Amino acid sequence: MRYLLRKLGFYAIAAWLAVTLNFALPRLIPGDPVEIILSRMQQQGPVPAGEHDAVARMLGLGHGNILAQYWDYLTSVAQLHFGLSISYFPTPVTTVLRSCVLWTLLLVGLATLISVVLGIALGTLAGWKRGTWLDNLVPVTTFLTAIPYFWLALLLLYLLTQVTQVFPQSGGYSPDTFIGWNGAFIGSAVSHALLPAITIVLSSVGGWLLGMRNMMVSTLSEDYVTAAEAKGLRARTVMIGYAARNAVLPSVAGFAISLGFIVSGSLVMEIVFSYPGMGFTLLSAVGNNDYPLMQAVFLVITMAVLAANFIVDMLYGFVDPRTRQAR
Amino acid sequence: MTTTAALLTDPAVPTAAPGPGRLRRMLRSRRLVTGLTVLVLFALAAIIGPFLVGDPNAVSTDLNQGPSAAHWLGTTQLGQDVLAQLVVSARGTLFIGVAAALVATVVSIVIGIGGGFLGGLADEALSLLSNVFLVIPGLPLVIVVSAYAHGGGMPATVLIIALTSWAASARVLRAQTLSLRSRDYVLAARVYGERRWRIVLVEILPNELAIIVSQFIFAVVFAILTQAGLAFLGLENPLDLTWGNMLYFAQNAEALSSGYWWWFVPPGVCIAAVGAALSLVNFGLDELLNPRLRVHHEPRQKKARLQKKGAGA
């Protein structure tokens, strides 16, 4: 219980810091950002009354002193009032977000899961059979993790969609299907997701493999593994039940930390494949000076990562009872 | 991913005693030698290369030429020589990588060792800070920051990359400092009445050197990759000549889909080669300093594992 409260407190502070950072950033723009935003909105159509106030509050630039501005900003974040998007004017930011969040969640979530499971399984094997040909996996994966992700992805995109047409062109689905839960759309969405998923797995599996292999090697020299072998247990039981089970703990703990990197990687992935997710939205918001949308995307991404971290931390408490007792 | 790997490597790396056998062992490690060779080649290219090739920005009438005797790696859309750009960019890229890694390492040493050594409230605050920086996703933050703070040259890039990459190593260093702090020789130094900064610099820091070096190397890899990513997203000053910016311009000119592979492929290969070489050096050093990871190559030993256990007992 104490463990849970401590973790909860930490994530509350982290979330508060992220929100506050978001409050401080618009003050870096030269000029009055509210006027800039409103004048851009006016170019695109009639601006509803009260939008000036909403924009100012969301950017933390409302009336009164800085504390009152901060309070206004916090309440509008809590109520999810992100204002109207500029680049998709006059669609509210929340609607834009709702349409892109699922794409990222499904693709990045599944690809990450595949990469982690594959990396840990291969790492277990490589650690168990070290000194054999499996050791060659280490330099290969080293090279794979050192390749800039977008470069590999662009190269594969070119080779597999233009030179040989194995996969469909970029985008999230083919334009001649209707969005909805029908077979044609789901089929096209899956076939468009395959290549991005493969590139994510290729570029991230190495880190998991290497970490797991090194932990496996360390764990194999522990006395309880020797004892298990001396008892005459089958090799598989020793490998999975005794060695891998303990060696996997740092990978689970590391998962929470690497989530930030996974998210960063997926942003670049979406740019490369023009995939209609959060990263694509963020970059196009930056390109169009769409500050309300940009802030909202940043907040949603950060909150999602914090929430996922919290869940992993909770799970880790169950997997490894020692962490619960640690102060 | 680099950070995960850095975190997963055993922090308790025992430092071997220096001696004449060490150099011989170093040279026997194939990984170390391969990595160092590649690195020296790139360093030479970065230092003296720019004097040997022509002006990388010189425009000529040979547009989009493939590799030939006159232009070994072909030319860009504006007729610039790709090889000259590649060599001059090596300087910028390696500078950003090393500078950002230096800044990140110094910050992580101050915060990690400082917090771990001081303990108490200072430690709570500093480790909270590094944990928060760990969980807040770096790239979105960088994108938003650079969108607000338009422009900025190489120093800005270095600082932004360093800002997002110090936290993981600070955490590892803190854990290690906590365990070193209560060792007998540190207590002895305290009893002697040595000053705090002396204890940190003389008793603690040298014992964490192996970890610090390994994390510095990972930080260089991370910085080079992040720099390439930032440049590719168009968030770096386009006037700086780096491999990332070369890729950015190549991509904007649709070099790949037009078939100008000689413009797009070399910068990526260079980044990957430098990154892989750095990782190889790191693993080589790790094997050298951490005997548990060393692989035995005796062919007739059926179970390398059993033999190692016999040696370890």
Interface residues (C-beta under 8 A of the other chain):
Chain A: F10 Y11 I13 A14 L17 A18 L21 N22 L25 P26 L28 I29 R130 G131 D135 V138 P139 T142 F143 T145 A146 I147 P148 Y149 F150 W151 L152 L154 L155 Y158 Q162 S203 S204 G206 G207 W208 L210 G211 M212 N214 M215 V217 S218 L220 S221 T226 P250 S251 A253 G254 A256 I257 S258 L259 G260 F261 V263 S264 L267 V268 I271 L282 L283 V286 N289 M294 Q295 V297 F298 I301 T302 V305 L306 N309
Chain B: M1 T2 T3 T4 A5 L7 L8 T9 D10 R31 L128 N131 V132 L134 V135 I136 P137 G138 L139 P140 L141 I143 V144 V145 A147 Y148 A149 A168 V221 L225 A228 G229 F232 L233 G244 L247 Q251 L256 S257 F264 V265 P267 G268 I271 A272 A273 V274 G275 A276 L278 S279 L280 F283 R292 L293 V295 H296 H297 Q301 A304 R305 K308 K309 G312
